[in-house]
Amino acid sequence: MLDREQLIEIVVAVSAIFLMLGVMFHIGSTYGGDNGVLTPDGAELLVGAIVGFVFLLTAVGIGLAFLLNEPGAGLEDDEDADAQSPA
């Protein structure tokens, strides 16, 4: 069975992917020409959507890392571990 944290990560990732696919579909249907070729305006929007998707996933990843990080799980500063280890 999957842990709660894994389920949250899966749901957020799949939701972000469906959002991206929806945006790409909308851009393609709005700015697509008669022969299926994207107009220059649509191409610029598509590049912007891809860049936005990268930033969105970066923000989501950082947010999930802070949200799901449990104190005492060994993910804190390494300075404390270095100070406690014998030299």
KADA-V286307 format. One record per residue. N is the residue number from 1. RES is the residue in one small letter. SS is DSSP state (H for helix, E for strand, C for the rest). PHI is phi as a letter, one per 20 degrees, with the letter a starting at -180 (* if undefined). OMEGA is omega in degrees with one decimal (* if undefined). Layout:
{{N | RES | SS | PHI | OMEGA} {N | RES | SS | PHI | OMEGA}}
This chain:
{{1 | m | C | * | -179.0} {2 | l | C | f | 175.8} {3 | d | C | f | 179.0} {4 | r | H | f | -178.9} {5 | e | H | f | 179.2} {6 | q | H | f | 177.7} {7 | l | H | f | 178.3} {8 | i | H | f | 179.7} {9 | e | H | f | -179.4} {10 | i | H | f | -178.4} {11 | v | H | f | -179.4} {12 | v | H | f | -179.4} {13 | a | H | f | -179.4} {14 | v | H | f | 177.7} {15 | s | H | f | 178.9} {16 | a | H | f | 179.2} {17 | i | H | f | 177.9} {18 | f | H | f | 175.8} {19 | l | H | f | 179.4} {20 | m | H | f | 178.3} {21 | l | H | f | 177.5} {22 | g | H | f | 178.3} {23 | v | H | f | 179.4} {24 | m | H | f | 177.7} {25 | f | H | f | 179.6} {26 | h | H | f | 178.7} {27 | i | H | f | -179.9} {28 | g | H | f | -179.1} {29 | s | H | f | -179.1} {30 | t | H | e | -173.2} {31 | y | H | d | 177.7} {32 | g | E | f | 179.0} {33 | g | C | e | -179.4} {34 | d | C | f | -178.4} {35 | n | C | e | 177.1} {36 | g | C | n | 179.5} {37 | v | C | e | -179.2} {38 | l | E | f | 177.1} {39 | t | C | f | 178.2} {40 | p | H | g | 176.9} {41 | d | H | f | 178.1} {42 | g | H | f | 178.5} {43 | a | H | f | 177.3} {44 | e | H | f | 177.8} {45 | l | H | f | 179.3} {46 | l | H | f | 176.2} {47 | v | H | f | 176.8} {48 | g | H | f | 178.3} {49 | a | H | f | 178.8} {50 | i | H | f | 177.2} {51 | v | H | f | 177.0} {52 | g | H | f | 178.1} {53 | f | H | f | 178.3} {54 | v | H | f | 178.0} {55 | f | H | f | 178.3} {56 | l | H | f | -179.1} {57 | l | H | f | 175.4} {58 | t | H | f | 178.9} {59 | a | H | f | 179.1} {60 | v | H | f | 178.7} {61 | g | H | f | 178.0} {62 | i | H | f | 178.3} {63 | g | H | f | 178.2} {64 | l | H | f | 179.0} {65 | a | H | f | 178.4} {66 | f | H | f | -177.9} {67 | l | H | f | -174.1} {68 | l | H | e | 179.0} {69 | n | C | f | 179.8} {70 | e | C | e | 176.6} {71 | p | C | f | -179.9} {72 | g | C | n | -179.1} {73 | a | C | e | 178.7} {74 | g | C | n | -177.8} {75 | l | C | d | -179.7} {76 | e | C | e | -179.2} {77 | d | C | g | 174.6} {78 | d | H | f | 179.5} {79 | e | H | f | 179.6} {80 | d | H | f | 179.4} {81 | a | H | f | 178.2} {82 | d | H | f | -178.9} {83 | a | H | f | -176.7} {84 | q | H | e | -178.2} {85 | s | C | f | 179.4} {86 | p | C | f | -177.5} {87 | a | C | e | *}}
